[in-house]
Amino acid sequence: IEPTVGKILLDEENLLGKSEKELIEIRRHKMGMVFQNFGLLPHLNVIENIAFPLKLQGLKDKERLEKAARVIELVGLNGRENNFPMELSGGQQQRVAIARSLCMEPKIMLFDEPTSALDPEMISEVLDVIVDLANEGMTMVVVTHEMGFARKVADRMVFMDEGKIVEMGKPKDFFDSPKTERCKLFLNQILQH
């Protein structure tokens, strides 16, 4: 994704102006989304939760489970395949949600505050998975208040307020010399602790 005035590009294709039907297809085949609340199905075990969306692609059960097994290792859940969501920590549940999105082989991953529902001890295990994805070259948009994490992983920071972009830039510029008063105020409040 390249931010350009009046454009949102994904694979050189401008997403602005697409019909709802076209956007649904793009979301289904090119985007993975990880929500704050994990959205796991309580009656399915880990591998079934991960493989579930692959039904939309029409894959047979064997193929779905094989594909799910491959991503389980990526998120560090080996040995948890048969556990149900209630048997997992919050961090493990969020990693199942990440694996479920990765299983769809998206071009871009969208994370909406992926650590907000977690205990402090669980935050780092989820952030570590996201760092690994970044290091492997996965394009991601991460909405977060974890500023240390954002500074470490991001190649571009976007600060929004009331639904509008207030400031955008490289992490070093964003943190070391913010341009807007609103961004300065935010950083002073959040970085003083």
C-alpha positions in Angstrom: 0.0 0.0 0.0 1.4 3.4 -1.0 -0.4 6.5 0.4 -0.8 8.9 -2.4 -3.1 11.9 -2.4 -6.5 10.7 -3.5 -5.4 7.1 -3.9 -5.2 3.9 -1.9 -3.1 1.5 -4.0 -2.9 -2.2 -3.5 -0.9 -4.1 -6.2 -0.9 -0.9 -8.3 -4.7 -0.9 -8.2 -6.5 2.2 -6.8 -9.1 1.0 -4.3 -10.9 4.4 -4.2 -13.9 4.4 -6.4 -14.3 0.6 -6.4 -17.9 -0.7 -6.1 -18.9 -2.5 -2.9 -18.9 -5.8 -4.8 -15.3 -5.2 -6.0 -14.2 -4.3 -2.5 -15.7 -7.4 -1.0 -13.7 -9.5 -3.5 -10.5 -7.6 -2.8 -11.1 -8.1 1.0 -11.8 -11.8 0.5 -8.8 -12.5 -1.6 -6.1 -10.0 -0.7 -6.7 -8.8 2.9 -6.5 -10.4 6.3 -8.1 -8.8 9.3 -7.3 -9.3 13.0 -9.7 -7.7 15.4 -9.4 -6.7 19.0 -11.8 -9.4 20.1 -10.4 -12.6 18.7 -13.6 -13.8 17.0 -12.8 -17.5 17.5 -15.6 -20.0 17.3 -15.8 -21.6 20.8 -17.0 -25.0 19.5 -14.0 -25.4 17.2 -10.5 -26.3 18.2 -7.4 -24.3 17.1 -6.8 -26.0 13.8 -10.5 -26.0 12.9 -10.7 -22.3 13.8 -7.8 -21.5 11.5 -9.1 -23.7 8.7 -12.7 -22.5 8.9 -12.4 -19.5 6.5 -10.8 -21.8 3.8 -14.2 -23.2 3.2 -15.0 -20.0 1.4 -12.2 -20.9 -1.1 -13.9 -24.3 -1.6 -10.9 -26.3 -0.3 -11.5 -29.9 0.8 -11.1 -30.7 4.5 -7.7 -32.4 4.1 -6.3 -29.4 2.2 -7.7 -26.9 4.7 -6.2 -28.8 7.7 -2.8 -29.2 6.0 -2.7 -25.4 5.2 -3.8 -24.6 8.8 -1.1 -26.9 10.2 1.6 -24.9 8.3 0.6 -21.6 9.8 0.3 -22.9 13.3 4.1 -23.2 13.4 4.4 -19.6 12.1 2.5 -18.2 15.2 4.2 -20.5 17.7 1.2 -22.7 18.6 2.7 -26.1 17.9 1.1 -28.7 20.2 -2.1 -26.6 20.7 -3.9 -27.8 17.5 -6.6 -29.7 19.5 -7.2 -27.1 22.2 -10.4 -25.1 22.3 -10.4 -21.3 22.7 -11.4 -21.5 26.4 -8.3 -23.5 27.0 -5.9 -20.8 25.7 -4.5 -17.6 27.1 -5.6 -14.3 25.5 -2.2 -14.1 23.6 -2.7 -17.6 22.3 -6.2 -16.8 21.1 -5.0 -13.7 19.3 -2.3 -15.8 17.6 -5.0 -18.2 16.5 -6.8 -15.2 15.0 -3.6 -14.1 13.2 -3.0 -17.6 11.9 -6.6 -17.7 10.6 -6.0 -14.6 8.6 -2.5 -15.8 7.4 -4.1 -19.0 6.2 -5.9 -17.1 3.5 -2.5 -15.9 2.1 -3.4 -12.2 2.1 -1.3 -9.5 0.4 -1.9 -7.2 3.4 -2.8 -7.8 7.0 -4.9 -5.3 8.9 -4.6 -5.2 12.7 -7.1 -3.3 14.9 -5.4 -2.8 18.3 -4.3 -6.5 18.4 -3.1 -6.3 22.0 -5.8 -4.2 23.6 -7.7 -7.1 25.0 -4.6 -8.8 26.4 -3.0 -8.9 29.9 0.4 -7.2 29.9 2.3 -10.5 30.0 0.5 -11.7 26.8 1.2 -8.6 24.8 4.8 -9.4 23.8 4.0 -12.9 22.4 1.5 -11.3 20.0 3.8 -8.4 19.1 6.6 -10.9 18.5 4.5 -12.6 15.8 3.7 -9.3 14.2 7.5 -8.4 14.2 8.2 -11.8 12.6 5.6 -11.1 9.9 7.2 -7.6 9.2 10.6 -9.2 9.0 9.3 -11.6 6.4 8.0 -8.7 4.3 4.3 -8.9 5.1 2.6 -5.5 4.4 0.6 -4.5 7.4 -1.5 -1.7 8.7 -1.5 -1.8 12.5 -3.7 0.5 14.6 -2.0 0.6 18.0 -1.2 2.6 21.0 2.0 0.5 21.6 4.4 3.3 20.6 7.6 1.4 21.3 6.5 -1.4 19.1 5.4 1.0 16.4 8.7 2.8 16.4 10.6 -0.5 16.1 8.5 -2.1 13.4 6.9 0.6 11.3 8.4 2.0 8.1 5.7 4.7 8.1 3.7 6.3 10.9 0.3 7.7 10.4 -1.3 9.7 13.3 -5.0 10.2 13.1 -7.4 12.3 15.1 -11.2 12.4 14.7 -11.0 10.3 11.6 -8.5 12.5 9.8 -4.8 12.1 9.1 -3.0 14.7 11.1 0.6 13.7 10.5 2.5 11.0 8.5 6.2 10.2 8.2 9.0 7.9 9.0 9.2 6.7 12.6 12.3 8.7 13.4 10.8 11.9 12.1 7.5 11.2 13.7 8.9 10.6 17.2 11.9 12.9 17.2 10.5 16.0 15.4 6.7 15.9 15.1 5.4 18.7 12.9 1.9 19.3 14.3 0.9 20.5 17.8 -1.7 17.8 18.0 1.0 15.1 17.4 3.4 16.8 19.9 0.7 16.8 22.6 -0.1 13.1 22.0 3.6 12.0 22.1 4.2 14.1 25.2 1.2 12.5 27.0 1.9 8.9 25.9 5.7 8.9 26.1 6.1 10.5 29.5 5.2 7.2 31.3 
